[in-house]
């Protein structure tokens, strides 16, 4: 069973057709096949510092792949004004200095194109530590703490209108989390270990910003 992820729910309300061009920055964890499932016929470009947890099917369905560096290297190879939808799902917290990279990424959107950026919320700093990351610092590769206002201001200064920002909600996943939470707490009492699986949405681990590049805009504001 495929549960439509929050980022796709927002995009599918705005985008349709067989000729969509999607750029997924941070394309691991079987993202290529998942994206193609919800947007069949789309042109899918992946971009990442490595091909993490992608199988042969994921590699086969990618129409393009752009290797990146955490310092911003590699983005110049991605064509400008080319994508209907750009996804950065839990990527910016891994960037030491994300602002100039996000500025560059805004230029890759078509006028009228949409962008989804998700990242750990302020609430994640006060959540308990768990296997699989529940508290922000559980993941040692988290090197930058973004917030909604900062990400929104970067998009706004680069001609991207913010359509929605705030806590990511997913009804089915929150229902699942409500079922899992008592068992997760019981497991912690018995074993001393807590798993984050199924708990992100019910505990509010994730925030997001969803925006649209203004139609007809070609210039980008300087840093």
N, C-alpha and C positions, 0 to 999 in steps of 0.2 A: 504494500500500500504506500502511495506517495502522498505525504502531507505537504500542502503548498506552503512554502516558507514565507515569512512575513514580507521579506523583500520582494518576492514575486507577486504577492497579493497586491501590493501598492502598484507595481509596474503593470500588471495585467489589467488594472482599471484604466490605464492610460494608453497602453500600447497594444497593437494587434497587427496581424498580417504575417506573411511568410518571408518578408525581406528585411526583417529587423537585424541590425548589427549590434551585438552585445560585447562589451569588453568587461571581463572579470579580472580585477587586480587582486591577486591572492586566490588562485584558482585550484587549490588543493581540495582534499576530502571529497572526491568524486563530483565536484562542482560542474564539470563539463556535461556529464550525462544528465545530472539533475536539471540543469538549465535547459538542455535540449528537450527534456521531457515536457517542461512547462511552456517552452517557446519552440515548438517543432518547426524546422525549416529555417531557423535563424542562422546568421553567420556569427560564430562564436570565436572570439579571440581571448586567449588566456594570457596572463602576465604574472610572473612570480619570480622570487629569488631561487626557487627550485620547484620541481614537480612533485609535491608532497602528497602521498597517499592517493595517487591516481593510478587506476589500473589501465590495462591495454585498451579497453573500450573508451575510457575517458580521453586517452591520447589520440585515439582514432577519430573521435568526433570533433576535436578541436580543429578549426579552420586556420588558425594562426596561433603561434606562441611567441611571446616576447620575454626574454630573460631580463631580469631587473636586479639592481643593487639597492641595498637599504639607504644608500646615500643619494639616490635619485638617478643613478646611471641606468640607461636603457629606455627611458621614456621618450627620448627623441626619435626612436625608431617607430613609435606608434603614430599612425597618421592623424593629423589634426582634423577637427570638425567632421568626424567619421562615424560616431556611435549614437544610436538611439537610446541606449541604456548602459550606464557604467556602474559596476558593483565594486564596492570596497567593504567587504564584510569581515570585521575584526582584523584590519590591516594597519590602521593609523597608529594604534598603540604599540606597534612594533617598529615605528619609524622614529629615529632620534629627533629629527626636525621635520615634521610633516607639512608645515605651511607652504613652503615653496614647491613641494611635490604636488600638493593638492591644487595649487595654482596652475601648474602645468597640466594636470589631469583635466581641469575644466576646459582647456583648449581642445581636448579630444572629443568633447560632446558636439554633436550636431546642434545648430540652433533649434530649439524646441525639444532637445533630448533630455533625458532624465538621469539622475544620479542618486544612488543609495549608499550611504555611509553608516555603518554600525560599529559600535565600540562599547567597552565596558562602561557602565554608569557610575555615578558618584556613589550609589548604593553598594557597588561591588567592593568598595574600600572597607565597608563595615560588615560584610557577609563572612560567615565562617570559612576557614580554609577547607578545601576538599580535593579529592582526587579528580583530575580532569579540569580544574580551575573553577573556583567559585568566588574566591577573594582575589582582587586584582593582582596582587603580588604572588599568587600561586604559580604563575607562569613567569619564569625568569627571563623570557624574551620580551616581556612587557617593559618597555623603556620610556614610554611617554604617556601621560594621563591627559586625554582630550576631554573636552566637555561640549555640551550642545551649543552654547553661545559662541565658543571659539570656532567650531566647525561651521556654524551658520554664518558667522561674519566673514570667514574666508570665502565661502560660496557667494555670499552677497556682493563682496568686493570684486568678484570675477564674473558678474553678470548671470548668476544662477539664483533664481527665485526659490525661496524655501517654501515648499508646499506643506510639509508636516515635519515636526521634530518632537521628540519626547521618548517615553518608555515604549519599547517594542512589546506588543501584545500579540498573543496567539492563543485563541480560545481552546483549541484541542490540546495544545501543549501545556497550557495552564491546568486543564482538567487532568491531564496525565500527571503533572507535577503534584497536584493535590492528592492523587492516589499514591504516588511514590514517596512523598515527604515523610509520612509516618514510618514507613519501612526503612527509609534512609536513616532516620533518627534512631530507630531501634538497632539497626546495624552498627551505628556509631557507638551506641551504649554497650553493645556486645563485643565489637572488635576494635573500637577506638578509631575507626576509619569512616569517613563520610565521602560518598560519591556525589559529584555534581550532576550526574546524568539525570535529565528530566527536570532539573530544578531551576534552570536559568530564567525561564519566563515567569514562573510563579513567584520567584524571589526578586524579580526586577534587575537581573544582572546586566541587561543590555539596553542602551539608548540608541537612537538613530536620527539621522537627518536625511530627508528625501526632498530633492529639489529638481527644478527644470531650468535649463539654460534658456535665457530670453531669446525668442525668435529674432533672427536678423543680426544678433550681436556677433561681431568678429574679433573685436579687440579684447585684451585682458588687462586688468588693472595691474600696475607694478606692485611688487612687494613693499 
